[in-house]
Amino acid sequence: MDMDAAFFANLPVKLVTVLLIWAAYIDGKELRVPNWLTFPMILSGIAYNTVNGGWGWDGFLMAFVGTIVGILTLLPLRMVGGMGMGDVKLMAGIGAWLGVVMTWNIFVATVIVGALMAIAMVLWKGEWQKHYGQFLLIWGEWTNIRNPEKLAAIAKERKPRMYLLPYGIPICVGAIIYFTCAGLYI
């Protein structure tokens, strides 16, 4: 494979990787993933796949359904105050570029990485008992309170007392691990 062909092989994966690293950096600094990054990511992914699909419905539908799946993976957590909307839109951008299957696989990897990072943060701070108690409290709220607005209000009130995990970082790390294991950087 010549250099040009190697560069363009899996170009969407490489572009998404760059955007995820950028989003993770911003999220780590500011605890937010900005709209100026996520909206163009979503729109350009849909446009790319529409054109790449021969200006046909196949590419558009792949990107559109991938976007919806990306939203649906994290929206339930967003609705109960578990994360910001920027993280949800970041997953939507992944879906727009890479479609349903890769978005779902990245989501699974992200959940694992996010859980491991959260545990590491708690252990690093040496406050296992406090956060284990918080986990049990939150789990109890999620299983007993059926109103997402009430759950979101409780989470908002509790937010200043908790360690926050900028979820753009686990999304980025999970995606890179998935891409590497799937051999998509070759």
PyMOL commands that set and color helices and strands:
alter all, ss='L'
color gray80, all
select helices_A, chain A and resi 3-8+11-30+35-52+57-79+85-125+128-144+148-161+168-181
alter helices_A, ss='H'
color red, helices_A
deselect
rebuild
show_as cartoon
